[in-house]
Amino acid sequence: MNSQLVLGKSIVFDFPTQIINIGGPWVGTLVIDQKVIADSVLVDNLYPNPKTEKLYFIRYHDVSKWQKNNFFFVYFIEIESGEMYMYDLKFEQIFIDNISSDNEMTYFEAFHNKNEEQIREINLNTVKCIHVKNVW
């Protein structure tokens, strides 16, 4: 796929595949500055926050052959330090609409932002945040 410049980093999604055979969502391997960061990342929902210098993304966890058993987590990378974290909160479907500098996340319980009835909010400060690894 073509690279895009986000928060000063070159981002590419390798090996994009459809996870539900209804036209999406699509996941791929997230590559930043030619370094593999994570696999099974939603390709259509990177959320860069220039104020906090964090790059948020959604990762798919395929734990069963049955779609109803699989889920998504919100991750972020602190751009300067390269530390990657995961919020310990499962979603069946999610599309990040906004994350404010005080960690208020507005999201849709869907894979798109088309239906206002699916919009939700959560303060991520109330969710356990787990350190995953340093990616740089």
C-alpha positions as CSV (number, residue, x, y, z in Angstrom):
1,M,0.0,0.0,0.0
2,N,1.0,3.6,-0.3
3,S,2.7,5.3,2.6
4,Q,1.3,8.3,4.3
5,L,3.1,10.8,6.6
6,V,1.5,11.0,10.1
7,L,3.0,12.9,13.0
8,G,6.3,13.0,11.1
9,K,6.3,9.2,10.6
10,S,6.0,7.2,7.4
11,I,3.1,4.8,7.8
12,V,2.2,1.8,5.6
13,F,-0.3,-1.1,6.0
14,D,1.1,-4.3,4.5
15,F,-0.9,-7.4,3.7
16,P,-4.4,-5.8,4.0
17,T,-7.2,-8.4,4.3
18,Q,-10.9,-8.3,4.9
19,I,-12.0,-9.8,8.3
20,I,-15.7,-9.9,7.7
21,N,-16.8,-10.8,4.1
22,I,-19.2,-7.9,3.8
23,G,-16.8,-5.4,2.3
24,G,-14.7,-4.8,5.4
25,P,-13.5,-3.9,7.8
26,W,-9.9,-4.4,6.5
27,V,-6.9,-5.1,8.7
28,G,-3.2,-5.1,7.9
29,T,0.3,-5.0,9.4
30,L,1.1,-1.5,10.7
31,V,4.6,-0.5,9.5
32,I,6.1,2.8,10.8
33,D,9.3,4.1,9.3
34,Q,9.9,0.6,7.8
35,K,9.5,-1.1,11.2
36,V,6.7,-3.6,11.8
37,I,4.7,-2.4,14.7
38,A,1.6,-4.7,14.9
39,D,-0.5,-7.0,12.8
40,S,-4.3,-7.1,12.5
41,V,-4.7,-3.3,12.7
42,L,-7.8,-1.6,11.2
43,V,-6.5,0.2,8.1
44,D,-9.3,2.8,8.1
45,N,-9.0,4.1,11.6
46,L,-5.7,5.6,12.6
47,Y,-6.2,8.5,14.9
48,P,-3.2,10.8,15.3
49,N,-3.4,13.4,18.1
50,P,-0.8,16.2,17.4
51,K,-1.5,17.9,20.8
52,T,-0.5,14.8,22.8
53,E,1.9,13.3,20.2
54,K,0.1,10.0,20.3
55,L,-1.0,7.8,17.5
56,Y,-4.1,5.7,18.3
57,F,-5.1,2.6,16.4
58,I,-7.5,-0.3,16.7
59,R,-6.2,-3.9,16.7
60,Y,-8.3,-6.9,15.9
61,H,-8.0,-10.0,18.2
62,D,-9.1,-13.1,16.3
63,V,-9.4,-15.7,19.0
64,S,-12.0,-18.0,17.5
65,K,-13.3,-19.1,14.1
66,W,-16.6,-17.5,15.2
67,Q,-16.9,-13.8,14.6
68,K,-19.0,-13.3,17.7
69,N,-16.1,-14.4,19.9
70,N,-13.5,-11.9,18.4
71,F,-13.0,-8.4,19.5
72,F,-11.0,-5.1,19.2
73,F,-8.8,-3.1,21.5
74,V,-7.6,0.5,21.3
75,Y,-3.8,1.0,21.3
76,F,-1.6,4.0,21.1
77,I,2.0,4.9,20.6
78,E,3.8,7.8,22.2
79,I,5.6,9.1,19.2
80,E,8.6,10.6,21.0
81,S,9.4,7.6,23.3
82,G,8.1,4.8,21.1
83,E,6.2,3.3,24.0
84,M,3.1,1.3,22.9
85,Y,0.1,0.8,25.2
86,M,-3.3,-0.9,25.1
87,Y,-6.5,0.0,26.9
88,D,-7.9,-3.0,28.6
89,L,-11.4,-2.7,27.2
90,K,-12.9,-5.0,24.5
91,F,-15.1,-3.7,21.7
92,E,-17.2,-5.8,19.3
93,Q,-17.1,-2.9,16.8
94,I,-15.4,0.5,17.0
95,F,-14.6,3.5,14.9
96,I,-12.7,6.3,16.7
97,D,-14.2,9.7,16.0
98,N,-12.2,11.9,18.4
99,I,-9.8,11.7,21.4
100,S,-9.4,15.0,23.2
101,S,-6.2,16.0,25.0
102,D,-7.9,15.1,28.4
103,N,-8.5,11.5,27.1
104,E,-12.2,11.8,26.3
105,M,-12.8,9.4,23.4
106,T,-15.8,9.7,21.1
107,Y,-16.4,6.6,19.1
108,F,-19.0,4.7,17.1
109,E,-20.1,1.2,17.9
110,A,-19.6,0.4,14.2
111,F,-16.8,0.2,11.7
112,H,-17.7,3.7,10.3
113,N,-18.9,7.1,11.5
114,K,-22.2,7.2,9.5
115,N,-24.9,6.5,12.1
116,E,-25.2,9.1,14.9
117,E,-27.3,6.6,17.0
118,Q,-24.1,4.5,17.4
119,I,-22.0,7.3,18.9
120,R,-20.6,6.8,22.4
121,E,-18.2,8.5,24.8
122,I,-15.8,7.2,27.4
123,N,-13.1,8.8,29.5
124,L,-10.0,6.6,28.8
125,N,-8.5,7.7,32.1
126,T,-11.0,5.4,33.7
127,V,-9.7,2.4,31.8
128,K,-6.7,0.3,32.7
129,C,-3.8,1.1,30.3
130,I,-1.3,-1.7,29.8
131,H,2.3,-1.2,28.5
132,V,2.9,-3.5,25.5
133,K,6.4,-2.7,24.3
134,N,8.8,-0.1,22.9
135,V,8.5,0.0,19.2
136,W,11.5,2.1,18.2
